[in-house]
Amino acid sequence: MSILITIIFGVISALFLVMAVFLLKGKWSFLIAGYNILDEKEKRKYDHKALCHFIGGLMLVFAFATALFPMGIYFETPSLLYGGIGLIFGGAIGTIIYANTGNRFRRKNTPEATDSLGNDKTKKTTKAVKISIIIIVAVVLIGVGGVLVYGLKEPKVNVFNDTIHIEALYGLDIEFSEVTKVSLIEKSANELGVGRRVNGVSGFGETVQGHFRSDSLGETLLFVHLNASPTIQIERNNGKDIYLSFRTSEKTQNLFNEINNAITQ
């Protein structure tokens, strides 16, 4: 797995955790964008502690959810990956529903919360609170989307120091000592029959990365464009076979030559 992805997820999860700790203590309300822009009179209409506790709890959920992503990839356990996605979307939907029902954060029976006739003005959560929640959810979803986009980019492959370094979402280092054979197959990954995804990502039926299993190839680790040929096969003595291909056949051919020349020297 790419060290960069691990670092990104680790930093995001740690930031959410730190924010959660302070918000649960009733501090750092400046992080709640919609609340922070209100004047003091408007802020007095809200239960500051309840609002901070609610957003702090949401930050805990997001911290846990983002930590599941690298764990699912590292341990090759799809359920952890899907669990993280489910928590993010579930938290987002639950947050919107909760915040817009029951007048959760407005103080009642206070001068600021009633009009001159004594009528309750807390029928709905204000737009300020809604905006805060939407911003937080949007940031999380944008972050997850960014990681998925990264995962669908072509991998960067470098050959140096008796190692093949594959930089990608499911990237790894392959020592020359574990390579038993390198082949250039004049077929696309689709023609080879990659089978079903065990733990990986795919984009619009073309870009594929991650762990797959098929009747013809067995268990594999793919970094391929399904309909691009040729395809590089790297057989290993202590791991899954790896398949590589790029959009252009020239780039794939050049990489094969580089790997083959380095290993046979």
N, C-alpha and C positions, 0 to 999 in steps of 0.2 A: 504494500500500500504506500502511496506517495506520502513522503514525510510532510510535504506542504499541506496536504489535506488534513493530516493529523494535527498539525500546528493550528490550522485555521479553525477546525472544530474545537480544539482544546481552548483556544483563546475566546471563541464565542461563548462556549459553555462556562468558562471561568468568569467572563464579564457578566453573564446573566446571574450567576451565583452571587457575585459580589453585590450586584444591584438588589437582588432578592434580600440579602442579609440586612442591608441598610433600610430598604423600604419596609420590611417587616418590623423594624425598630421605629418606624414612623418618621424616618429621615429620608433625605434625597428626593423629596417630592418635586424638585426641579426637573427630574427625569420624566415626569408626567406632563407632556407638552401642553395638552389642552388646559390642564389645571394651572400650570405655571404662568400662562399668559393672562389669567384673570386678575382683576384688581382686588384689593383687600376686602372690599365690601362684598364682592361676588364670592370670594373664597370662603367667607364666613357662612355661606349657605351650605357648605359641604362638611361632611364628617371627615376631617383630614386623616385621622388614624385609620378609619375603615377603608378609605380609598387607597392609602399606602399599603395596607395589609393585602388588599385584593390584588393590586398590581404586583406586589412582592410575591404572592403565591403564584401568579402567572409566570413570573420570572423563574421561579423554581421549576415549574413544569417545563419551560423552554430550555433551562439549563440541563435537565435530565434528558430531554428529547434530543438535543444536539449532541450530547455525550454518547447516545446510542448509535449514531451514524458510524463513527470510526470503529466502535466495538463490533458492530455488525459486519463491517468490511474485514476487519482484522481476523475475527474468529470465523469468518465465512458462514455467518448465521443470518439468513435473510429475515427471520422473524424480528430480530433486533432492529434492523434497518426499517422494516415496515412499521414496527412499533413506534419508532421515532417520528416517522411521517404521520402516523395516526394521531400521536399526541399533539403534534403541531396543529394539524387541521382540527382535531377535536377541541383543543384549547382555544383556537381562534373562534370556532363556531360557538362554543360554550360561553366564551367571554362576551361576544356580541349579544347573545340572548340574555345572559345574566345582567349585563350592564343596562339593558334597555327594558327591564321589567322590575317592578317592585320598588322603584325609587330608592335604589340601593345606597346612594352616597349623599343624598340631600338631607340636611337637618330638618327636623319638623318642629313646629310650635316655637319658632324663633322669629323675631322681628324681620330678619333678613329673608325668611322663607315664606312669609305671608304678606299679602297686600294690605292696603289701608282698611279694607273691610273685613280682614281676618281670614280671607279665603286662602286655602293651601295652594302654593305655587310649585309643589314638588310632584306634579303628575308624571313628568318625564325626566329622565337623565338629560342634562344639557348637552348641547353639541360639543362643548369643550371636552367633556369626559369621553364622549364617543370618538372624537378626533384622536385623543391620546391612545385609546385602545387600538384604533385602526392603524395608527402609525407604528406601534409596537409590533402588531401582527404583520404589517407590510414589510417591516425590516427583516423579520424572521423568514418570511416566505421568499423575499428577494435573496437573502443569504443562501437558502436551500436551493433556489433556482440557479444561483451562481455556481454552486458546487456541482449541480447536475450538468450545467453547460460545460464546466471544466472537464467533467467526466466524459463528455461526448467529443472532445477535441482529439485530434490525432496525437498519439503518444510521441514523446521525444525519446529517441533511442541513441545512446552513445556507447561506443566500445573503447574501453581503456583499462589498463592495469589488470588484465586477465579477467575482466568483468564486462558483462552486457548490462547496461543500466537502462531500464525502461521507466520513464517518468510519466505517470498517468494515475488515474484514480485508483486502479488496482496494480500500480507499478511495483517493480521489484528489481533486485540485483541478481543476476545469474552468473555464477562463477564458471569459468571455462572448464574446471575440473568436473562439474556435474553435467556437462553437455556431452551426450553420446553421439548425436548426429544433427546436422543442419541441412535441411532440404529446401529446394525451391520447387513448389508444386504449381504446375500450369493450370490451376483451377482457382475459382473464387471460393471463399469460405462457404458461401451458399451452396455451391456445387458439391463441396466436401460433406455437407450435412452437419452443421454445428449442433443440432439438437435443441434442447430446451435450456433456458437460463436457470441457473441455480442461485447465483448471487452476482448480479451485474447490472449494467445500464445499456440501453439501446436508444437510438434516435431516429425516428421516422423510418424504421426498417432498414437502415443503411449502416450507421455507425454502431459497433458492438464492442463492449469491453466487459471483462469479468469472467466468472466461472460458469462453464456450460457442461452439459452431459448429453452424449448422443450414443446411439447404438453403433455407429460406424467409427467414431473417434474416441469414445470413452469419455473420461473426465478431462477437460481442457481448460486452459486460460487463454482467452482471446483478446486481441487488440486489432480488430480488423474492420474493413469495409466489406460488407457481405457480398456485394456484386463486383468487387474489384479483384483482378488477378494480375500476376501470380500471387501465391501466398507462401510465406516463409513458415516452415515447421521446425521448431527447436525441440528435440527429444532430450529428456533428462533422466538421469539414473535414480534420482530421489525426489521426483516431483512430477506434476502434470506436464504434458506436452504443451508448448506455447505456440500460438499461431499469430502471425503478424502480416498485415498488408495495409497499404496506403491508397489514397485516391488514384495516384498515378503509378503505372507499372514501372516506370523508370526509377522512382524513389524506392520502391520495394526491391527492385533488382540491385540497386546500388547498396542498399543496406545488407542484402544477402552477401554480396561480394565482400563488403567490409567485414562482416562477421566471419565468413568462411576463411578469408585471408588471415584474420587475426588468430583464429583457432588453429589453423594448420601450420603456422609459422614455427 
